[in-house]
Amino acid sequence: MTIEVKVPALPESVSDGVVVGWHKQPGEPIRRDEALVDIETDKVVLEVPAPDDGVLEQILKNDGDTVTADQVIGIINKGNAGAPELQPVAAAAPESPANNSLPQNAAMGPAARKLVAEHHIDPVQISGSGKDGRITKADVLDYVKRQAAEPAVAPAPVVMPAAAASPAPVRAEPRLTPGLPEFDEDRPQKRVPMTRLRARIAERLLQATQTTAMLTTFNEVNMQPVIELRAKHKEAFEKSHGVKLGFMSFFVKASAEALKRHPDINASIDGDDIVYHGYCDIGIAISTERGLVVPILRNVEYMTLAEIETYIMEFSDKARAAKLEMEDITGGTFTISNGGVFGSMLSTPILNPPQSAILGMHKIQERPVVENGEIVVRPIMYLALTYDHRIVDGRSAVTFVTTIKELLEEPASMLLDI
């Protein structure tokens, strides 16, 4: 009995997807609900489980193939569920001795290969100076030069005098800069298609630059009070809530409070209307191997620091395991991006339409500042707020960032709601 493996129903607004990886190969056993294949859409990666126990008999759609909802992409043989153990052995039996018989230093670029053919040289006799013993053009020319300088051995000169001697004076020996590769080899490049997620990111970023009036305002915040508060309570916090107390939760909490005070920052444009959101759904930008994703913390205005940290940790784990679902990344009224974790000192984040603003955090750096007429050293972070100038005035944007600054420099007032 055979069972069809079909593409599951795709999220709304997603018409197709791309097969990015099969977890099983034909002949291998599979258990019901075990991960069988991953399908990438322009928003999330869908993990398709096996519909039943059996053996994967056939793969109809390979990696990179575009698929649509309910399309058959594989066949499972339910009847062979008990006898698949020998299949992988049979599949792995063929050896490839041809590859093993090649000399280790036979790898060479096209220019070197051409010279070897012209001079009828056995590449085994040449010691490659390139990466992993790769033979370069300079290695071949050096070998030819050394061979020409050595005394003639037996009848060799009679066989091919012209082929061996004539190229030497004609071909000018290249002047190579020590430590630099030649222009025509040892400069590999790789062309790969964009992933659906990367293509979607590119589309969204281009859309933001073309359809919004982006402007960025900057400020700086003294992180000393937050650092001291965190250092004092982090152990008790983790023991009580089972999650570490990070800096992001303070910024999320401060942003939610600032959004309540400045509703135009928490608004978006819909056609000819401005929509003011009475809730704070804040997206947290998370970097993954596949690209940047922005899961949404919903109703942050009602969350505690512990709840914020818990959700951030859960979303980070899901994002890096490509387990985010559509509802995790849909919506959002405001976004926070933390380039400081990668060492960024200052940047201008790009809007995530239709949101009207995005806050950029940066690296905390000790700097000299003036307090009460004296120069002191404080841990300072630069803040950047990019906003849509079509609906947010400069005054509102500046006061919004100033509000966040004041809340973080007096965290007790924020946490005590005073």
Buried (B, 14 or more C-beta within 10 A) or exposed (E): EEBEBBBEEBBEEBEBBBBBEBBBEBBBBBEEEEBBBBBBBBBBBBBBBBBBBBBBBBBBBEEEBEBEBEBEBBBBBBEBBEEBEEBEEEEEEEEEEEEEEEBEBBBBBEBBBBBBEBBEBEBEEBEBBBEEBBBBBBBBBBBBEEBEEEEEEEEEEEEEEEEBEEBBEEEEEEEBEEEEBBEBBBEEEEEEEEBBBBBBBEEBBEEBEEBBEBBBBBBBBBBBBBBEBBEEEEEEBBEEBEBEBBBBBBBBBBBBBBBBEBEBBBBBBEEEEEBEBEBBBBBBBBBBEBBBBBBBBBEBBEBEBBBBBBBBBBBBEBBBEBBBEBEBBBEBBBBBBBBBEEEBEBBBBBBBBBBBBBBBBBBBBEBEBEEEEEEEEBBBBBBBBBBBBEBBEEEBBBBBBBBBBBBBBBBEEBBEEE
